[in-house]
Amino acid sequence: MITRRSLLTLLPTAPLFADALGKLKITGVRLVNARPRHPAPAYKPAPGSWSTGGVEVANPMSIYPEYKATRSLFMPNAGGLGGFTVEISTDKGVTGIGQGGIGGGPVVTGHLVKLLMGEDPLNIERLWDIMWRSTMYYGRKGIAIHAISGVDLALWDLAGKAYGLPVYKLLGGAAKPRVPAYCTGNDIEQHLKFGFTRLKLAMEFGPADGEEGMRKNVELVKRTRELLGRDGEIMLDCWMAWTERYTLQMADLVAPYRVYWMEECLPPDDYEGFGRINAAIKSTRIVTGEHEYTRYGFRQLLEHKAAQIWQPDVHWCGGLTEMRRIGDLAAAYDIPVIPHGGGARDSIHYTMAAPNSPWAELFMPAPGGPKEVYEMYEQEYQITRGPLGLYTQASDKPGFGWDLVVS
């Protein structure tokens, strides 16, 4: 049996806090502002850039004209309902940083802090279970799980620093030397020029746009296939905006362009609908899970045979601890797990370590910036090139390898 003490003999170098293992105590939990230590220069994106976010994308609110143009019209304003960063500190000086989802910050400060203070931060499973059980009566999904996710990630970051290991090695080591990456966004020419051979397109139109919207969606897919060529993959992000009928029609229309998957076509709780479209559509894969929570939600996807690929987000689904459980459940049924935002500097550690997690999702800086922007992006995500296009990998620094200034 490997204990914390015996683990030390297996490490290539002594961990930073070898004499403190088993004795760490949480002394502080606080929300912080975190920014890159070496930020990329600011710039004005090129005119017409999709990545600026000021463009129409099909969404659940598209049926209301006043909210249709951009997501920012209906999403929460800045403040307590944004995502958050939490720092956990200990009596030995080792700290951890974690990022959680929308609205989770007040749950951390108003509830979870008192459950964490004085605890051993290396008891990650125990602390996850305490946070889960204590929020069950008002949580289970949404904001409470966003809060748990951020805290859990901070604990994993802290554990990596305590043991002197990158998190992916705490998870069992690298299952692959690097991870093939795909890029999300509609700046197609930029992404292809950079070297991506897997592209995920944001569908701009849905049922509210009728047949004209369908035609424009198909034109986008057709144009992408023409630019990409016969090889490479195209995925479609539908962001909870479509209906069963619309999805079936779109699947037929884009079939000639060999679409690899259609993502999150229906509202996330419509397990029965996902099961029906997954059974009916043979020309592509039906995938979902970005807005699903914990292993219990993914068990619903499994029981309804709702998706061929699962896409949990480590910042929303319950953190890395719960991501592992979701991945284990998926692996038992040969379901690939390709996390939403899986190329992020924390999530990539899971993807590196999980045999059934084959790709990572990346987002590029908008076009129009100085060369330095894209060079820094390439360095940050440790991008390399190979037979499958672009690859990324996890940092080998202790923890998640964050290089942040915290205040």
N, C-alpha and C positions, 0 to 999 in steps of 0.2 A: 504493500500500500504506500503510495506517495503522499507524504505530508508536506506542509509548507517548508519545514526545515530540510527534509530530504530533497525537495525540489531544488534547493540552492546548489546542490552538487551537480545538477544536470545543466546548469546555466553556463553559457560561454564566458560570461563575466559576472562578478558578484553584483546582485541588485543594489540599487542605491540605498535601500533601507533594510539591508539584511538583518541588522540587529533589532529592527523594530517589527518584523513580521509577527503577526499574532498579538501585537501590542498597540496597534494603531487605534486611535479614537477620533471620531468626528467631532470637531470643535466649532465648525462654522459651515453654514449653508446660506449662500446669498446669490441674488440675481446680479449679473454684471453686464457691462458693455464690453464687447470684445471686437477688436479690429485686427486686420493683418499687420504684422510687424513691418512688413515691406509692401505697402499697398501699390497696386498698379496705378499709373497716372490716369487722371480723369480726362474724358474726351467726349465730344458730341458725336453720337453714332451717325453713320452715313444716312442720308435721306432714304426713306423707304425701308429701313432695317426692320425686319420682323421682331428681332430680339428686344427692341425698345419697349415692348409690351403695350404700346398704344395702338393695337390693332384688334380687330374683331376675331374672337374665337368662340365657337359654339360652346354653350354652357347651360346649366339648368335654368338660368334666368333669361335665356334668349326669347322666351315667350312674352316678355314684357319689354316693349320697345324702348322705354326710358332707361333700361339697364343693359341693353343688348350690345352696345358698341364696344365696351371694354369691361373686363372683370373688376377693375378698380372702382367702377361705379357702385358695385354692391358689396365689395369686400370691406372688412372693418378698417377704420382709420388707424393711424399710428397710436400707440399707447399700450395699455395693459392687455389688449387683445391681439398683439403681434406675437410672433415666435419669441423665444427667450433663450438666454444662455445662463446656466447656473454653475457656480464654482463651489466645490466641496473642499474644505480644508481640514487638516488633522493636527493633533498635538505634536507630531514629528516633522511638520513642515511640508509634507507631501500633499499635493492638491490634485484635483481632477476637474475637467471642464466638460460640460455636456450641453447640447442644444436640443430644445424641445419644441413642440408645435404650438399653433395658435391658441392663445388664451390660457396656456398652462402655468404661466408664471405666478399668478395670484394663488393658485392651488399649492404651489411649492411653498411660498412664504406664509400662507395662511393656514396650512395643514401639515404638509409633509415634514417641515423643519423639525417640529417637536418629536416626530417619530424617528428621526435620524440622529439627533444630537446624542453624543456619548456612545454611539454604536461603533462596532468594528466595520470599517468600510469594505473590508475584504469578504465579508459575509454577504455577498451580492444576492444570492438566491433568497436568503432570509429577508433581506431588506425589500426586495421586490415583492415578496409575498405579503409582508406587513403593509406596504403601500397599497397593494391591490385590495386586500381584505378591508382595509380601513376606509377606502373610498368607494367600495362596492355599492353602498346604499345610495350614492348620488352619481356614481361614475360609470364604469364598465366600458364606455366608449367616449370618444370625443375629448373634451378639455382635460378631464382627470387623467386619461391615459397619455395625453400629450405631456402632462406634468411628470408622470412616472417615467416616461421615455427620456426626458432630459436628465432627470436625476440618475437613472440607471446608466446612461452613457457617461455621466461624470464619474460614477463609481468604477466603471470599466477603465476609463482613462487613468484614474487614480491607481487602480490595481496594476496596470501596466507600468506605471512609474515606480510603484513600490517594488515590483519584481524585476525592474530593469529590462522589460520586454515590450515589443510592440504587441498590440492587442491581438492581432491575428495569430501570434504564437501562443497566447493564452487560450485561444480557441482550438488549438491542436496543430497549428502550423499551416504553411501554405499548401493548398491542394493544387495550385497552379503557380507558375513563376510570375505570370502577369495575366491581366484580364482583358479580353477583347471589349472594346467600348463602342457604344453607339451614341449619336448626338441627337438631341431633341431640339426642334425649332424649324422654322420655315425659311431661314437664310440658306437655301439649298446650295447655291454656288459657292458660298464661303465655306460651308462644311465639307463639300467635295474637294475643293482646292486644298484645304488643310489636311485632307487624307482620310476622312471618314468614309467607310463603305457601307455603313448601316445608318439609316436616317429615319427618325420618327417625326412625322408631320402632325402639326396641330390642325385638326379639321376646323375649318373656318365657319362651316354652315351646318344647320340641322333642320329638324322638321319645321321650324318657324319660317324657313326660307324656301320651302316648297321645292318644286322640280328644278328651278333655276339654281338654288343652292346645291342640290345634288350634282348638277352639271358642273358647277364650279369646283366642287370637291373632287370630282373625277378628273377634271382638267389639271388640278394640282398633282394628283397621283400620277397621271399620265406623263406630265412634264418631268416629274422627278425620275420616273423610270427611264425616260429618254436621256436625261442627263447622267444618270447613274450607270446605265448600260444593263446588259443582261445579268451580270453578276451583282452581288451586293443585295442588301435587304431593305425593304420599306415597311414601316409600321405606322399605324394610324392611331392618334390619341383623340378620343371622342369626348372625354371629360364629362361623363354623366349626362350628356345632352340629348341622346337619341332615344328612340322608341324601338320596340321589337320589329315592327313593320319596316321602319326606316332602315334599321340595321340590316335586315334581310335584303332589302332592295340595294343598299349600298354595297353589300358583299358581292352581289351579282355584278354590279356595274364595275367594280374595281378588280374583279377576278382576272381579267386579261393581263393585269400589270403585276401579278404575283406578289401580293401583299403578304408579309410574314405574319402579322397579327393585327387585330382591331381591338383597341384597349378601352375599357371602361365605357362601353356603349350605353349602358343603362344606369339608373340610380343604384348606388351600392347595396341597398337593402333588398333589391329585387332578385333574390336568389333563384326563384322559380323562373323568372324571365331569362336570366343568364343561362340556366340549365336548358331552356328551350332553344335559345339561339345557338348555344354550343352544340346541341344535338343536330340542329338543322343545317348549320353552315359547314361545308366541307372544303371550301376554297381557301380558307385561312384559319388562323387560331384565334379563339376568343380568350382574352386575358383580362384580369382585374385584380384589385386588392390594394391599390394606393390608398383608398379611404376606408379600409377595413381595419378592425381592431382586435388584437389578441388572438390567441390560438382558437378561442371559441368562435370568433367570427369566421376564421378560415376553415374551421370544421364545418360551418354552414356551406361554404363554397364546395367543400369536398362532398358532403352529403347530397348536394343538389347537382353534382357533376357540372359545376358552373363555369369552370375555366381550365384551360390547358396549361397556363403559366400563371403563377402567383406573383404579385408585386407589392409586398408590404413596404412601408416606409419606416425606417428605424427610428425616426424622430416622432412618429405618430402611433405606431402599432403596439408600443409597450417597451421600446428600447431594444438593446442588443440581447438581453436575457430572453425576452419574449420572441425576438426574431429567430433565435436558435430553436425554440420549441416549434415555431411555425415551419421552419425549414426542415426539422426532423419529421414532422407530420407529412410534409410534402414529399420528402425523400422516400417515405414508406410506400408511396403510391406513384413513384417515378414522375413527379410533377416538378419541373424546373422552377426555381425561385430567382427572379430577376428584380431586385428591389427598386422601387421608385427612388430616383436620386441616388442610385447605388454607387456612383463614382465619387460621392462626397467623401471627405477625408476621414470620416468615422465609419460610414457604411461600407466603404471599400474593404475594411478589415474582415467583415463578415464574408463578402464575396470572394476574397482571396482564400479563405479557409473552408468554404463550403463546396464540396464536389458537385452538388446539383445547382450551383449558381453560376451560370456560364458567361454572362455579360454584365457590363456596368454602364449605367446611363450618365452621360456628361452633357453639359450645356456650355456653349462657347461664348466668350465676350462678343458683344455686338460688332458688326463690321464698321470700319471707318476709323479705328484707333491706330496709334503709332505702333511700330513693329515691336516695341518693348512690351506692350500689353500681351501679345500673343506668345512671346518668348517666356514671359513670367507665367502665363497660363500653362504652357508646356512643361515648365519646371515644376510648378506646384502639383500638377497631376501626374508627374513622372511619365509623360507620354512617350511611347516608343512606337516604331512602325514595324509591320511584319506582314505575313501573307494574308491576314484577315483585316488589314487596314490599320487602325490605331488601337493601342493598348494602354492601359493604365495599371497602377499597382499601389499598394499601401506603403506608407512610410515605415522605415525600420527603426525609427526613434521610439523610445519608451512611450507607452500609452498610444493615443491616436496620432501622435506626432504633430500636434497643433503648434503653430508658430504665431501666437496671438499676443497682443497687448491688451491687458484686462484692467478695467477701472470700475 
